[in-house]
Amino acid sequence: MATSKTRSTTRRRASVQTASEPKGERRPPAVTTPKKRKPAPNKPVTMTPTEYIRVRAYYLSLERNGCVADPIADWLRAEGELTTGRSEA
């Protein structure tokens, strides 16, 4: 069975003019401004003990200024700081 192809055309809608508008002049499209979102309230950052140890061990490795890396010692020192509640300077 042969199908016939039809060509679809788009039709333009005539612009609606009000009585106050002169003929032939178009009104510019309405400009909308995006709504401003309220900033999210500041929430305190909470870390699990493992996350704290990982981050603190990273900073301890940076304090060595490129000396020989000892990640296990950094991890144990950070873990000790967490259990005692103070950092050893």
Rosetta blueprint (number, residue, H / E / L):
1 M L
2 A L
3 T L
4 S L
5 K L
6 T L
7 R L
8 S L
9 T L
10 T L
11 R L
12 R L
13 R L
14 A L
15 S L
16 V L
17 Q L
18 T L
19 A L
20 S L
21 E L
22 P L
23 K L
24 G L
25 E L
26 R L
27 R L
28 P L
29 P L
30 A L
31 V L
32 T L
33 T L
34 P L
35 K L
36 K L
37 R L
38 K L
39 P L
40 A L
41 P L
42 N L
43 K L
44 P L
45 V L
46 T L
47 M L
48 T L
49 P H
50 T H
51 E H
52 Y H
53 I H
54 R H
55 V H
56 R H
57 A H
58 Y H
59 Y H
60 L H
61 S H
62 L H
63 E H
64 R L
65 N L
66 G L
67 C L
68 V L
69 A L
70 D L
71 P H
72 I H
73 A H
74 D H
75 W H
76 L H
77 R H
78 A H
79 E H
80 G H
81 E H
82 L H
83 T H
84 T H
85 G L
86 R L
87 S L
88 E L
89 A L
